[in-house]
Amino acid sequence: MSTGTGAQPLPYEGTRVVEFTHMVMGPTCGLVLGDLGAEVIKVEPLQGDATRRLVGSGAGFFSVFNRNKKSLALDAKDPRGKELVLRLVGTADVFSENFKPGTMDKLGFGYAALSQLNPRLVYVSHKGFLPGPYEHRTALDEVVQMMGGLAYMTGPEGRPLRAGTSVNDIMGGMFGAIGAMAALAARERTGRGQEVQSALFENNVFLVAQHMMQFAVTGKAPAPMPSRISAWAVYDVFTVAGGEQIFLAVVSDTQWALFCDAFGLPALKTDPRLASNNLRVAAREWMLPLLRERMAGLHGADIAATFERHGLPYAPITRPQDLLDDPHLLATGGLAPVTVPADASGAGREIETRTALLPLALDGQRLGVREPPPALGQHTDALLHSLGYLDGDIAALREAGVLLPAGR
């Protein structure tokens, strides 16, 4: 499998996206469309998207979610900056934003105004909640995980725990992109754009819908994952030699026979109390301690090799940083080289690293990094020239503070 576009044009080449986005949700929408070939223009305030300056768990936000984009930095509150944005929107196919309700309307960039300017425009709004009783609330990924049942299902009893990544922000942006694609397809028939809405809370509800349905069909409240009644007899993390941990799964009767043969457990293989998966689930209380004892003296690499040889599911407990050197990702083009700009690296200098690509391939091709995450305002002059602004016009806008000073 190769990385890149090959001879075939990408699906959304020729599509122009203008985004007023920050943090993760909105930028993810642009990331998906950009990776699929769209020209994505990120309009930033003069101080830049705040994620350029985040530390801690936010230090990777800008670099991951803003590749394959152009940066235009301006003061959109200045009438001259607003006029520039409106001229740009007049050339756009998609407008994407994820600010608080009412913010775009105050700037003059709400759906009603922009659709009147450009009736073919697809307008994507990423919010905390879809319109309704909660829409006035301020939402974050963690907020909706707590109120949407995900944190309850993730942590042990009495200890709600957020998921280990920005699941709602990322998926909310993905659904925004899916909505934009649907609206672009509809435009081919109608000739008109439309408004698309995606929301964190509703995304989270979709994530836990399987547990909602579990209650509906069984009448029993689902237990949090750490204390759930597993559907599978062996589906657990085992501590093995040297304190290493490994996840092992045995999810069918055939796999159970293979597992028992591989690890010398003939008595368990023929025990009538363990003859089926459902019986083994009922026997977990006394069966798992026996299996843990058998695994405890073995090395993780040996267990992994045995599981792989017999086609049994297993997984090492991997840290995110380990994935940068994962042999499968490196061999299949799942990671691509990328340059992180100095104003987003946290180190005050450019950083060369690798980044994860979208988890899909089109006709055997991975969707690569055509352009690294942009420096603040990197494409301002070129974009203004494309809109008919002359060098003197651009200089005057800089002198007036509407654009970044030269050399920034």
N, C-alpha and C positions, 0 to 999 in steps of 0.2 A: 504494500500500500504506500502511496506517495503523498507528499504534502504539497499543496499549491493548487493552482487553478487549471493547469494544463492548457490545452487549446480551447476548451469550452468556456464561454463567458459565464460568470457567476449569475445566479438567478435574479438578483436585484441590481445588477449593473444598470446605470442610467436612472436610478431612483435617488432623489435627493431628500435627505432627512435633516431637518433643523431641530436640535434638541436644546431645551432649557432644563437641564437635569443636574442633579448632584447626588452624592452618596452612592447607593447601590442600585435601587430599583429602576429608576429612570435610565441610568447609564447602561444597565443590562439590556434593556430594550434596544438601545442604539448599538450595543455590542453585537447582538444577534443579527440585526439588519446590516450592520457594517461588515461583519464576517461573511455574510451572504452576498456582498458586493455593492451595497448601497453606499453612496457618498454621504457620510454623516458629519454634519457641521455642528460642533459643540460650541454654543454661545455661552461665554463665561463672563462674570463680572471682572472688573479690572484687577481685583485681588485674587481672582482665580477660584475655581471650585475648591471648597474647603477641604475636600479629601486629598488634595495635593499636600496638605500640611498635617494630616492626622498621624498620630503615633499609636503605639500599642497594637491592638487587634485591627485597627483601621489603616495601618501603614501600607497594606497591599491593595486597598480599594481602587485608587485611581489607576494604578498601573495595570490591573487585571481588566477593569471594565471600560477602559477608554482607548483601547487599541483601534486601529482602522478608522480613526476619526480625525477631523481637522478642528483646530481651535481658533475661534474668533473672540477676542476679548474687547469688551466695550462697556460703556455706561448706558444701559438700556433705559434709564430714567430720564436721561437728557433727550430732548426732542430730536436732536440730530442722530443720536444713537437709536432711538425708536424708529426713525425714518429708515435707517439702514436695515434694521431687523425686518421691517415691513417689506422693503424691497427684496430682501432675501426670501422671505416667506412667499412672495409672489412667484418665486421660481421653484418652490418646494413641492414635493409630493406628500411628505409626512412631517408633522410638527409633534414633538414629544415633550412632555413636561411632567415634573413630579413635585411641585411645590404645594404649599398649603392651599386649601380651597379659597378662591378669591384673589390670590396673588397675581395670576395671569390677567384677570379682568382689570385689576388696578393698573397694571402696566400697559393695558390696551392690547394684550395678546390672548384674550379669551377666545373660546371657540366661535362665539357669535361674530366677533369682529374679524377674525382671520378667515372664517368660511365665507364671509361677505366679500373679502378681498380676493380670495382664491377658492372658488366653489369646489374645485377638484381636490382640495386639501383633506387628507386624513389626519385627524387631530387625536392624539393619544394622551390621555390623562392617567397618571399613576397616583393613587391616593391611599390613605389608610383604610377607608371604608367606601363602599359604593353608596350612592344617595340613599338616605334613610335616617333613622333616629340617631345613629352613631356618627354621622358624617362630620359633625362639628369637632369631634375629638381629635387630639393629636396622637398619631400612632407611630410606633416603631416596630421593628421585627419582633423584639422581645415582648413588647406590649401585647401584640396579637397572639404570640405563642402562649402567653399566660392566659388570656381570655378566650382563646380558641381551642383549648384542650391539648395542644401539642406538648407544652411543658409538663402538664399532669401526666401524660402518657410516657414521657421520656425519663423523668426522674423516679427514684424509688418512692414508696408510699410516704406522703407527708413532706416530700422534698421536690417540688416542681423544678424542673431543670430545662433551660433553653437548649435547643439543638446546637451542635458545635460549629455551625456556620450560618450564614445569612439566608436561610432557606426560603423564607417568604419574600424577602427583597429580590432574590435572584429569580425565583419562580414567578413572582408578580411581574417582573420585567419581561420574562419570557412570554407570559400570557399577553402582556401589552404588545409584544412583537407579533404574536399569533393573531391578535385582533387587528393589528395594522395590515398584516398579510391578507386577512379575510376582507378587510375594507378595500384594499387595493384591488383584489379580485372582483369585488362587487362593483367597483368604479369602472371596470372594463365593460360592464353591462349597462350601468346607469349614467356614466359620465360625471357623477358627483361623488365627492368625498363624504365622510361622516365622522362622528365623534366615537371614539373607542375609550372605554373605561376599564381599568384594572385596579384591584385593591388588595392590600395586605391581608385584611381580616378574612375576606371571602376566599382568598388563596389558602389561608391556613385551614379554614373549614373544609375545603376540598381535600387537603392533606389528611385530615382526620376522619374523612367521610366513611372510610372502611370501618372505623371503630363505632361511629354513629350507627351504621347499618348492622354491625355486630350486635349492638344492644337491641336494635329494632327486631332482628330475626330470632334472637335467643332469649330476650327479656332479662339478660344478665348484664350488669355494668362491666365494661372491659377494665381489666386491671392494668396499671402502668406496666410498661415493658419489663422493668426489672423483676416484677413479681407476677407476670402474666402466666397463665397456663399455656405453655407452648403447644403449637400444633404439631411439633416434631419431637421425637423422643430424645434425640441428641442434637443439640443446637446451642452450643455453649462455648464459653471461653475456659480453657484449661490451663492451669499452671503446671509447667513441666520442669525438666532438669535445669538447674541454674536460675530458677525463678522466672524463666521466660514464659510468655503467654502466647497461646495460639487458639484460634477459633476453629472448632471442629463441628461438622454437621453430618448426620446420618438420617436421611429423611424418607427412606423407603425400605420395604422388606428385603429387597435385593441388596441394597447398600448395607443393611444390617448384617446379612450373611457374609458379605465381602469384608466388612469391618472385623467381625468376630474371627474369621479365618486369618486375616492379616495380622492380628494382634494376639493370636493364641487364646481365644476365649470360647472353646467348644461348649463348655457348660452353659454359657449364656446363650449361645446360638440355638441350643436345643431345649432351653427352658420354656415350657408351655406358657408360663406367665409373660413371656416376652415374644410371643409368636407373631404379633402384628404391631404396627406402629402405634395404634391406639392403646393397646395393652402396655406397650413400653412407656407411653406417656403417663399412664396411670401408675406405672412402677418407678417413675423417676426418683422418688424419695429414697429408695434403697438401691436402685440400679446405678445412678450417677456416682455415688461415693465409690462403688467398685470400679467404675471406669476411670475416675480421677486417680485412684490409687494405681491403676495399671499404667496410666500415662505419666504419672509424676516422675518416674525414674528415667524416662526417655528424653532425648534431646529433640528440640523443636524441628531441626532440619531433618532428622530421621523420620519423625512423624509425618512431616510435610511430604517427604519423598514417598513414603508408603501410601499416603492418601492419594497423591498424584498418580502413582503407578496403578492404583485400583479405580481411578476415576471418581474418588470421593471428594466432596467439597471441603475446603479448608482455607484459612487465611492467616497470615502473620498479622500481628497488631502493629500497624504501620503508623508512623508520625508523618504529618504533612510534608515536612522538609525532606523526608526520605524519598518522596515521590519525584523530586527533581532529578534523581538518578535511577529511576525505575527502568529496568531493562526493557520491559514490554513497551512502555510509553516512548522510550528512546528509539526502539526498533520500528515502531509503527507510525512515527511522526505525530504522536499525541502531544508532544511538547515542542514548542518552536522558540528559536532564539528571539530575544527582544531586548531593546535598549530602553531602560527607564530614564526619563529626562531628569536633569538635576533638580528641577523644582518639584519633583514628586518622589524622589528617592529617599528623602530623609537624611541623606548623607552629603547634600550639597554638591554632588557630582553625578554624572551619568553612571549607571550600573548596567552591566551586561549580564543577563540571566536567561532563564527559560520560562515560558508561560504555557498554561494548559489551553488547548484549543477546544472549540465546541465538540461535544461528544458525538459527532456524526461524520459520515463520509458521503459524498455525492459522486456516484460512478467511480468509486474507489479512491477519490481524492479527498484529503482533509482540507478544511478551510483555514488557510494560513494567515499569518500576520503580514499584510501588505504594507502597513504603516505602523510604527511603534506609537505608544501613547504620546500625544503632542505636548511640546512645551507650551506654556501659556501664551496665547496670541500668535502662535507660530505661523498660522496661515492667513492672518488678517489682511495683509497687503494684497495677496493673490486673490482672495475672495472679493475684496472691494474692487479691484481692477475688473474682475469678471462681471461685476454689477454696474460697470460704467464709471466708477470713480477714477479721477485722474490723480497723478502724484501730488499736485497742489491741493486737491480736495483732502487727500489723506493727511498731508502735512498739517492742514488747517484743523482737522479733527484731532490730531495729536496735540497741537498747540492749545486747543480748547479743553483738553482733558477728557475727551470722549473716547479716545483710544489710548493704549499704552504708549509711553514715550519710546522713541526709537532706541533700539539696543536692549530693550527689556525682553 
